[in-house]
């Protein structure tokens, strides 16, 4: 059973930074597209960023220029570096993996990020 485990969330003041990590088990990591999503209280889960198997990255407009997604295939880990955090970035952040050319997808359980003003 594949597991995705997020870490790195916490409480930070506006303008601060956090780095989230997502470690995957039991997959050939280089063959999986990795994404980050977030869900604020009472709102839907929104896509934040994607990194493809070749390292191509895309971002939601709301985080472009502030967040950076990266991956280390040897460590089976995806990262989300979050800078210039704002109170509206407060949410539970989820890691998502999708198999390249296949049907398998997995979600992590999430990590809470709280940005105080």
N, C-alpha and C positions, 0 to 999 in steps of 0.2 A: 504494500500500500504506500503510495507516494504521499509524502508529507511536506508541506511548506510551513516554515516557522519564521515569523517576523519578529524583529526585535529593534530596539533603538528609540522607541517612542518615549514621550515624557512631557513634562511641563517646561515651557520656555517663554521668555518675554518676547514681545513683538520686536522684530529686527534680528532675533537670534537665529541659530542654526541647529539642525539635527540631522543625523544620518541614520536612515533606516536600512536594515539588512533583511534579506529573505533567503534562508538556506533550504535547499531542496534535497530530498533523499531519493535514492533508488531510481534515478533517471539518467539517461545520457544527456546531460544538461545542455550541451552545445546544440542539441536538436530541438530545443524548446524556446518559444518566444515568451518573454517575461513582461508582465505589466504590473503597474501599481494603480489601485483604485482607492477612493476614499468615500466615507459616508458620514456626513454630519448628522446630529440628532434631528429626527423628524424629516430628513431629506432622503432622496434616492442615492444609490451608490453611483458615483461618477468616476469616469476614467481620468487618470492623471498623466500617465506616461507609459511608453512602450519601448522596449529594446529588442530588436530582432536577433535572429541567430547570427547574422553577419555584423551585428553591432550598430545597425541603423536605429536612430532614436527619433521619437516624436513625442510632443507634449501638448497638453491642453493649454489653451490660450491663457488661462488664469494662473498658470505656473511657469510659463515660458520665460526664460531669462533668470529665474530664481531657483528652479529645481533641476537636478541633473541625475539621470538614470544611467547606471553602468552595470556591468556584470563581470564576474570572474568565473570562467567555466571550470577551471581546475578546482575551485572551492565550492562549485555548485551554488553560487551566491549571487543575488542581485542586490543592488544598492539604490537608495534614493537619497541623494544629498539635497537637503532643503535649506536654502539661505533666505535671508530677508523675510522671515516668517511673519505672517499677519494673523490677527485673531480669526479671520474668516478661513484660515487653513486648519482650524481646529476640526478634527474628525478622527474616526477610526480608519487607519490605513491598512489596506489589504493587498497582499501579493497574489498574483494570478499567473498560472503557467498554462500554455497551450502547446500541444505537440505539433511540430512542423509537418504538414501533410497528413496528419492523423486526427482522430476524433477526441483524444483524451485531453481533458482540462482539469485543473485543480485550483482550489482556493486555499489560502492560509486563513488563520483564525483572526488575524488583525492585531494591530498595535495602536494604542491611543496616543494621539498627539494633541496637546492642548497649548494654545498660544494665548498668553495673557496680554492685555493692553496696558 
